[in-house]
Amino acid sequence: MDVEKIQKINDLALKLQQQANMSREEAVRQAENMLSKNNDLEVNEISSKRLEEIETKPETNMTWQQAMEKNTKFIVNTFKDIQKEIINLKAETENLKHQIKNMKLSASAPQKQETQSQIKENTAETKEKHPKQGDCKPEDYSVEKYFYCGNK
């Protein structure tokens, strides 16, 4: 007997002992019978499957040229798909660049408005008269007021 067959018989016998409450000898006999029946069935099934495969097997023998044509068609189709994907990705990146550009412009526009309002505020502040900045007229500070030229 084959070692694998003995192992299968022992495994099956243990299962039969546990499930059917049989003695060891009875379980071994039944396991041998089951495996011999299974082997006969398996051989019959395998042979019938092979016959069916042979009968239903269409002729798939390709010539070298047919195989090369099929392979090149597959490669060409794959390259076309990849090329379409690259074009889509380029368009998407361009779209994203335009969106980023628009966002930068919209973000800088409020800052320009703020700076313009700050300039207006600064000009409003400078319009106030301040003696140190020189916005005074000569009449405001005449020389006679500061220097006395009369008799002492």
TORDREN-893726 format. One line per field, with one value per residue (C-alpha): residue number from 1; residue in three letters; x negated, y negated, z negated. Coordinates in nm, 4 decimals. Example, Ala and Ser with C-alpha at 12.3 -4.5 7.8 and 13.67 -1.06 7.14 Angstrom:
BEGIN
pos = 1; 2;
code = ALA; SER;
east = -1.2300; -1.3670;
north = 0.4500; 0.1060;
up = -0.7800; -0.7140;
//
This chain:
BEGIN
pos = 1; 2; 3; 4; 5; 6; 7; 8; 9; 10; 11; 12; 13; 14; 15; 16; 17; 18; 19; 20; 21; 22; 23; 24; 25; 26; 27; 28; 29; 30; 31; 32; 33; 34; 35; 36; 37; 38; 39; 40; 41; 42; 43; 44; 45; 46; 47; 48; 49; 50; 51; 52; 53; 54; 55; 56; 57; 58; 59; 60; 61; 62; 63; 64; 65; 66; 67; 68; 69; 70; 71; 72; 73; 74; 75; 76; 77; 78; 79; 80; 81; 82; 83; 84; 85; 86; 87; 88; 89; 90; 91; 92; 93; 94; 95; 96; 97; 98; 99; 100; 101; 102; 103; 104; 105; 106; 107; 108; 109; 110; 111; 112; 113; 114; 115; 116; 117; 118; 119; 120; 121; 122; 123; 124; 125; 126; 127; 128; 129; 130; 131; 132; 133; 134; 135; 136; 137; 138; 139; 140; 141; 142; 143; 144; 145; 146; 147; 148; 149; 150; 151; 152;
code = MET; ASP; VAL; GLU; LYS; ILE; GLN; LYS; ILE; ASN; ASP; LEU; ALA; LEU; LYS; LEU; GLN; GLN; GLN; ALA; ASN; MET; SER; ARG; GLU; GLU; ALA; VAL; ARG; GLN; ALA; GLU; ASN; MET; LEU; SER; LYS; ASN; ASN; ASP; LEU; GLU; VAL; ASN; GLU; ILE; SER; SER; LYS; ARG; LEU; GLU; GLU; ILE; GLU; THR; LYS; PRO; GLU; THR; ASN; MET; THR; TRP; GLN; GLN; ALA; MET; GLU; LYS; ASN; THR; LYS; PHE; ILE; VAL; ASN; THR; PHE; LYS; ASP; ILE; GLN; LYS; GLU; ILE; ILE; ASN; LEU; LYS; ALA; GLU; THR; GLU; ASN; LEU; LYS; HIS; GLN; ILE; LYS; ASN; MET; LYS; LEU; SER; ALA; SER; ALA; PRO; GLN; LYS; GLN; GLU; THR; GLN; SER; GLN; ILE; LYS; GLU; ASN; THR; ALA; GLU; THR; LYS; GLU; LYS; HIS; PRO; LYS; GLN; GLY; ASP; CYS; LYS; PRO; GLU; ASP; TYR; SER; VAL; GLU; LYS; TYR; PHE; TYR; CYS; GLY; ASN; LYS;
east = 0.0000; -0.0934; -0.1824; 0.0635; 0.3393; 0.2686; 0.2787; 0.6107; 0.7514; 0.6358; 0.7811; 1.1120; 1.1181; 1.0639; 1.3475; 1.5751; 1.4840; 1.5678; 1.8891; 2.0353; 1.9034; 1.7440; 1.4571; 1.1179; 1.1288; 1.4775; 1.3835; 1.0691; 1.2683; 1.5302; 1.2648; 1.0883; 1.4176; 1.5044; 1.1638; 1.1652; 1.5104; 1.3978; 1.0868; 1.2953; 1.5358; 1.2503; 1.0811; 1.4088; 1.4763; 1.1258; 1.1322; 1.4774; 1.3679; 1.0596; 1.2659; 1.5102; 1.2256; 1.0695; 1.4015; 1.5040; 1.1582; 1.1605; 0.8540; 0.6581; 0.3365; 0.2289; -0.0397; -0.3288; -0.1994; 0.1482; -0.0001; -0.2160; 0.0828; 0.2881; 0.0022; -0.0571; 0.3142; 0.3182; 0.0093; 0.1475; 0.4766; 0.2913; 0.0803; 0.3910; 0.5529; 0.2402; 0.2204; 0.5833; 0.5136; 0.2082; 0.4114; 0.6793; 0.4179; 0.2607; 0.5996; 0.6701; 0.3366; 0.3991; 0.7412; 0.5883; 0.3242; 0.5963; 0.7883; 0.4773; 0.4082; 0.7652; 0.7402; 0.4182; 0.5741; 0.8851; 0.6706; 0.4512; 0.7488; 0.8732; 0.5187; 0.4993; 0.8249; 0.6876; 0.3704; 0.5736; 0.7854; 0.4692; 0.3269; 0.6477; 0.6244; 0.2618; 0.3445; 0.6259; 0.3820; 0.1246; 0.3811; 0.3937; 0.1650; -0.1386; -0.3961; -0.6962; -0.6134; -0.6278; -0.2665; -0.2702; -0.2567; -0.5126; -0.2481; -0.2040; -0.5619; -0.6882; -1.0435; -0.9198; -0.7485; -1.0668; -1.3269; -1.2756; -1.4459; -1.3255; -1.4746; -1.5622;
north = 0.0000; -0.3535; -0.5783; -0.8453; -0.5893; -0.4591; -0.8135; -0.8792; -0.5552; -0.6449; -0.9958; -0.8672; -0.5918; -0.8463; -1.0594; -0.7573; -0.6534; -0.9952; -1.0495; -0.6995; -0.5531; -0.2545; -0.0399; -0.0970; 0.2173; 0.1467; -0.2136; -0.1000; 0.1543; -0.1020; -0.3619; -0.1130; -0.0315; -0.3984; -0.4878; -0.1969; -0.3024; -0.6657; -0.5716; -0.3779; -0.6701; -0.9207; -0.7197; -0.6992; -1.0721; -1.1718; -0.9573; -1.0854; -1.4487; -1.3988; -1.2471; -1.5388; -1.7898; -1.6219; -1.6106; -1.9690; -2.1178; -2.3484; -2.3791; -2.6518; -2.5896; -2.9290; -2.9943; -3.2125; -3.4993; -3.4848; -3.4930; -3.7907; -3.9749; -3.9130; -4.0287; -4.3460; -4.4321; -4.3925; -4.6107; -4.8788; -4.8880; -4.9147; -5.2011; -5.3808; -5.3455; -5.4749; -5.7654; -5.8611; -5.8480; -6.0720; -6.3249; -6.3242; -6.3770; -6.6665; -6.8326; -6.7848; -6.9374; -7.2370; -7.2795; -7.2675; -7.5232; -7.7616; -7.7119; -7.7863; -8.0967; -8.2193; -8.1549; -8.3549; -8.6428; -8.6420; -8.6274; -8.9186; -9.1386; -9.1951; -9.2763; -9.5450; -9.6931; -9.6922; -9.8687; -10.1279; -10.1963; -10.2259; -10.4763; -10.6785; -10.6768; -10.7853; -11.0728; -11.1781; -11.1867; -11.3875; -11.6527; -11.7623; -12.0550; -11.9837; -12.2509; -12.0178; -11.9073; -12.2528; -12.2959; -12.6434; -12.9787; -13.2540; -13.4712; -13.2128; -13.2581; -13.5986; -13.7035; -13.9997; -13.7677; -13.5849; -13.8579; -14.1879; -14.4673; -14.7591; -14.9658; -14.7956;
up = 0.0000; 0.0638; -0.2327; -0.1213; -0.0918; -0.4434; -0.5809; -0.4090; -0.5492; -0.9018; -0.8812; -0.7515; -1.0151; -1.2940; -1.1630; -1.1412; -1.4965; -1.6327; -1.4408; -1.4168; -1.7445; -1.5708; -1.6862; -1.5319; -1.3162; -1.1787; -1.0996; -0.9128; -0.7058; -0.6109; -0.5291; -0.2983; -0.1250; -0.0837; 0.0562; 0.2999; 0.4228; 0.4402; 0.6352; 0.8874; 0.9195; 0.9467; 1.2205; 1.4126; 1.3672; 1.4705; 1.7814; 1.8823; 1.8276; 2.0411; 2.3187; 2.3063; 2.3140; 2.6117; 2.7970; 2.7173; 2.7496; 3.0512; 3.2577; 3.0870; 3.2667; 3.3873; 3.6307; 3.5317; 3.7445; 3.5907; 3.2418; 3.3341; 3.4839; 3.1725; 2.9533; 3.1534; 3.1511; 2.7744; 2.7343; 2.9677; 2.7761; 2.4457; 2.5771; 2.7009; 2.3594; 2.1899; 2.4343; 2.3637; 1.9910; 2.0313; 2.2306; 1.9612; 1.6908; 1.8825; 1.9220; 1.5538; 1.4521; 1.6795; 1.5230; 1.1759; 1.2760; 1.3953; 1.0719; 0.8659; 1.0752; 1.0239; 0.6515; 0.6305; 0.8221; 0.6064; 0.2933; 0.4071; 0.5100; 0.1507; 0.0445; 0.3129; 0.1871; -0.1670; -0.0591; 0.1332; -0.1743; -0.3838; -0.1351; -0.1553; -0.5350; -0.5203; -0.2874; -0.5182; -0.8078; -0.6152; -0.5249; -0.8861; -0.9552; -1.1589; -1.2367; -1.2104; -0.8594; -0.7111; -0.6193; -0.7592; -0.5893; -0.6430; -0.8070; -1.0820; -1.1959; -1.1165; -1.2011; -1.4052; -1.6482; -1.7298; -1.7030; -1.8766; -1.6902; -1.8963; -2.1863; -2.5030;
//
